[in-house]
Amino acid sequence: MVDVFTKSKRREIMQAVKRQHTAPEEKFASFLRRLGFSFRRHPKHLPGTPDFYLPRKRLAIFVNGCFWHGHRRCPKGRNRPKTRKQYWEQKIASNQRRDRRDARRLRAMGLSVYTVWECEIRQVGIPARLLARLTGSPAVLSTRVKPREFR
């Protein structure tokens, strides 16, 4: 199958894809603020430049797009473009390897590392496993948090 866009138009489209301050990140940041947590965004001194760093909790959080990081539990993460299949398989596999490497480095520094998926933010706001870690309350695990702005 041939790409419907010219090479220059495809390049323009791909360059427009944001790396930081994406909609899922902004929603997640809003939620953390409402809970009263202080955090840093994209700290350059940490391996992998996590999307959020909570120094008091020694916690690094990555907000991953389901497609770009190959989220297997989400249709968006399982689907691949019809063109250049090999390229996309390699690209996503490379992203996953980098994610694992960065998480290992952060854990070696004594940080807890969490990955929050784009689809999780859309569905529940903040995953129960992370909310339990943030609040220190295991009872939170039984509740699904879905604030109005995340619906």
C-alpha positions as CSV (number, residue, x, y, z in Angstrom):
1,M,0.0,0.0,0.0
2,V,1.3,3.4,-0.9
3,D,1.2,6.5,1.4
4,V,-1.6,8.9,0.4
5,F,0.6,11.9,1.4
6,T,3.7,13.2,-0.3
7,K,6.9,12.7,1.5
8,S,7.1,16.4,2.5
9,K,3.5,16.4,3.7
10,R,4.0,13.2,5.8
11,R,7.1,14.8,7.3
12,E,5.1,17.9,8.3
13,I,2.4,15.8,9.8
14,M,4.9,13.7,11.9
15,Q,6.7,16.8,13.1
16,A,3.5,18.2,14.4
17,V,3.1,15.3,16.8
18,K,3.8,16.7,20.3
19,R,6.3,15.1,22.7
20,Q,5.5,17.1,25.8
21,H,2.4,18.7,27.3
22,T,0.1,16.4,25.4
23,A,-3.6,16.4,26.2
24,P,-3.3,13.2,28.4
25,E,-0.4,14.8,30.3
26,E,-2.3,18.0,30.9
27,K,-5.3,16.1,32.3
28,F,-3.0,14.1,34.5
29,A,-1.2,17.2,35.7
30,S,-4.6,18.8,36.5
31,F,-5.5,15.8,38.6
32,L,-2.3,15.8,40.5
33,R,-2.7,19.5,41.2
34,R,-6.3,19.0,42.5
35,L,-4.9,16.3,44.9
36,G,-2.4,18.9,46.2
37,F,0.8,17.2,45.0
38,S,3.8,19.2,44.0
39,F,5.7,17.9,41.0
40,R,8.2,18.7,38.4
41,R,7.5,18.3,34.6
42,H,10.1,16.7,32.4
43,P,13.2,17.0,34.7
44,K,16.3,16.8,32.5
45,H,18.5,15.4,35.3
46,L,16.6,12.1,35.4
47,P,17.1,9.3,32.9
48,G,14.4,9.2,30.3
49,T,13.1,12.6,31.4
50,P,9.9,11.4,33.0
51,D,6.7,13.3,32.4
52,F,6.2,13.9,36.1
53,Y,8.6,13.7,39.0
54,L,7.3,13.9,42.6
55,P,10.5,14.4,44.7
56,R,8.9,14.0,48.1
57,K,7.4,10.7,47.1
58,R,10.6,9.6,45.1
59,L,8.3,8.8,42.2
60,A,8.7,9.1,38.4
61,I,5.6,8.9,36.2
62,F,5.5,8.4,32.5
63,V,2.3,9.2,30.6
64,N,2.6,7.1,27.5
65,G,0.5,7.3,24.3
66,C,-1.0,3.9,23.5
67,F,0.0,3.8,19.9
68,W,3.6,5.1,20.2
69,H,4.5,2.8,23.1
70,G,2.6,-0.3,21.9
71,H,0.1,-0.7,24.7
72,R,-1.1,-4.3,24.3
73,R,-4.3,-3.9,26.3
74,C,-5.6,-1.1,24.1
75,P,-6.9,-1.3,20.5
76,K,-5.0,1.8,19.7
77,G,-1.8,0.2,20.9
78,R,-2.3,-3.0,19.0
79,N,-3.1,-1.5,15.6
80,R,-0.3,-0.7,13.2
81,P,-0.3,1.4,10.1
82,K,-0.9,-0.6,6.8
83,T,2.1,1.0,5.1
84,R,5.8,0.5,6.2
85,K,4.9,-2.3,8.6
86,Q,8.5,-3.2,9.3
87,Y,9.4,0.4,10.1
88,W,6.5,0.8,12.6
89,E,7.2,-2.6,14.3
90,Q,10.9,-1.6,14.8
91,K,9.9,2.0,15.9
92,I,7.5,0.8,18.6
93,A,9.8,-2.0,19.7
94,S,12.6,0.6,20.0
95,N,10.4,2.8,22.1
96,Q,9.5,-0.1,24.4
97,R,13.2,-1.0,24.9
98,R,14.0,2.6,25.7
99,D,11.1,2.7,28.2
100,R,12.4,-0.4,30.0
101,R,16.0,0.9,30.0
102,D,14.9,4.2,31.5
103,A,12.7,2.6,34.1
104,R,15.7,0.3,35.2
105,R,17.9,3.4,35.6
106,L,15.4,5.3,37.6
107,R,14.8,2.3,39.9
108,A,18.6,2.0,40.4
109,M,18.5,5.6,41.7
110,G,15.9,4.5,44.3
111,L,12.8,5.9,42.6
112,S,9.5,4.2,42.0
113,V,8.5,4.2,38.4
114,Y,4.9,4.2,37.1
115,T,3.6,4.2,33.5
116,V,0.2,5.6,33.0
117,W,-1.4,4.9,29.7
118,E,-3.4,7.4,27.6
119,C,-6.4,5.1,27.6
120,E,-6.3,4.8,31.5
121,I,-6.4,8.5,31.8
122,R,-9.4,8.6,29.5
123,Q,-11.2,5.8,31.3
124,V,-10.5,6.2,35.0
125,G,-8.5,9.4,35.4
126,I,-5.7,8.1,37.6
127,P,-5.1,4.3,38.0
128,A,-5.9,2.9,41.4
129,R,-2.4,1.4,41.8
130,L,-0.9,4.9,41.5
131,L,-3.5,6.6,43.6
132,A,-2.7,4.0,46.3
133,R,1.0,4.8,46.1
134,L,0.4,8.5,46.2
135,T,-2.0,8.5,49.1
136,G,-0.4,5.6,51.0
137,S,-3.9,4.0,51.4
138,P,-4.5,0.4,50.1
139,A,-8.2,1.0,50.6
140,V,-8.1,3.3,47.6
141,L,-7.4,0.3,45.4
142,S,-11.1,-0.6,45.4
143,T,-12.3,2.7,44.2
144,R,-12.3,3.9,40.6
145,V,-11.5,7.6,40.4
146,K,-13.0,9.4,37.5
147,P,-13.2,13.2,38.0
148,R,-15.6,15.1,35.9
149,E,-12.9,16.6,33.7
150,F,-11.6,13.2,32.7
151,R,-15.0,11.8,31.4
